[in-house]
Amino acid sequence: MDDRARRFHVASRMASIAPFEVMEIQTLARRLEAQGRDVIHLEIGEPDFATPAPVVEAAKRALDAEPMFYTSALGIPALREAISRFYAERYGVEVPAERVVVTAGSSAALLLAFGVLLDAGDEVLLSDPGYPCNRHFVHALGGEPRLVPVGADSRYQLTPELALRAWSPRTRVAMVASPSNPTGTLVEPGEIAALAALARARGATLLVDEIYHGLTYGRDARTALEAGDDVFVINSFSKYFQMTGWRLGWLVAPAPYVREIEKLAQNLYISPSTLAQHAALAAFEPATIAILEARRRELAQRRDVLLPALESLGFRIPVKPEGAFYVYADCAALTDDSFAFARAVLENAGVAITPGKDFGRHAPQRHIRIAYTQPVARLEEAVARLRDHLRAGS
Ligand SMILES: Cc1ncc(COP(=O)(O)O)c(C=O)c1O
């Protein structure tokens, strides 16, 4: 061990925590912008819309009216009740407010869920490709992420059959995201029910990430909470409600876990943001929902413009994404190295996209993720630039 390593010891768990490759792309993009280049950002996983005005107004009122003290670690009762009503009204599912835990983004919900479920060495089944933080949360808590390669044949999702094949005596959690990041595909309710039954039969737990709910096109998603009161569901104000920077999400947990989750949240971060919670009370108002639904229609239109345009350039999109705001495109006809491709596209065409590498180990070199978090005109400009770049290269 050299002197530096002795003086600045880094915990060994950090060796398995990887950085986001997309940040590298973003750093390069910022450098180009500083040189005066125009970059079209299709790499970022957040909506380009501002937080709806009624939510901002509610925050302003709360600043004058409410003392900004800590709240209960589980969240303010009014918000937990509003979320419970949202499940009744939107999904027709009864979820008692006592099972709703308001969290610091769904990131904290994931941390709490894995924190109360995993013992050291316990395995979590995750789809590959999938949202990269999941495996890092599992690692950080001493668990073992078990990445299950998924492809177009299972709509890029962990099916009950794939889960069964990957199941081991140490499997403690099976996790799916519907719609998924990076693929935008949904898990059908029948498969959610089968996954829940499989987990139940083996004394394990199904955890479903519903953070992209509300952002589905041509269909509404059903919540996994209808599959039983032993399923964990996480959700967030980040994506559909367009409040990424407010850092607010929630977790619906089976009743016996709520007290454990409360203890963990108290210790990890005391309570979610008081201001954000008061603002979020306005997120469910009809005026806010009307704004959000108009934006959802806009996102659907963007997807419908982008998909055929990308296919005309030679990208393959074998499963039509039905939700989120991502296209996970197979670029094998254009390159055998998606990472080099993403860099070249950025440098030559001024379009920032995310290489597959961020989302797992299953064929990352032949995939890229494109986020349609830009208006239609910018997407069309991005496609034109990509076309020129590909022509110049051929
Ligand atoms: C699938 C998925 N889950 C969870 C998160 C975490 O989001 P937040 O902590 O903002 O709720 C993200 C963020 O991009 C995501 O894509």
PDBQT file of the ligand as one rigid body, heavy atoms in Angstrom, charges set to zero:
ROOT
HETATM    1  C1  LIG A 401     -35.902   4.078 -12.953  1.00  0.00    +0.000 C 
HETATM    2  C2  LIG A 401     -35.558   5.159 -11.982  1.00  0.00    +0.000 A 
HETATM    3  N1  LIG A 401     -35.772   4.923 -10.672  1.00  0.00    +0.000 NA
HETATM    4  C3  LIG A 401     -35.463   5.844  -9.749  1.00  0.00    +0.000 A 
HETATM    5  C4  LIG A 401     -34.895   7.076 -10.105  1.00  0.00    +0.000 A 
HETATM    6  C5  LIG A 401     -34.576   8.057  -9.011  1.00  0.00    +0.000 C 
HETATM    7  O1  LIG A 401     -35.283   9.252  -9.131  1.00  0.00    +0.000 OA
HETATM    8  P1  LIG A 401     -35.637  10.272  -7.963  1.00  0.00    +0.000 P 
HETATM    9  O2  LIG A 401     -34.705   9.998  -6.821  1.00  0.00    +0.000 OA
HETATM   10  O3  LIG A 401     -35.465  11.628  -8.554  1.00  0.00    +0.000 OA
HETATM   11  O4  LIG A 401     -37.061  10.010  -7.560  1.00  0.00    +0.000 OA
HETATM   12  C6  LIG A 401     -34.648   7.347 -11.457  1.00  0.00    +0.000 A 
HETATM   13  C7  LIG A 401     -34.029   8.617 -11.879  1.00  0.00    +0.000 C 
HETATM   14  O5  LIG A 401     -33.707   8.844 -13.016  1.00  0.00    +0.000 OA
HETATM   15  C8  LIG A 401     -34.999   6.370 -12.420  1.00  0.00    +0.000 A 
HETATM   16  O6  LIG A 401     -34.792   6.555 -13.735  1.00  0.00    +0.000 OA
ENDROOT
TORSDOF 0
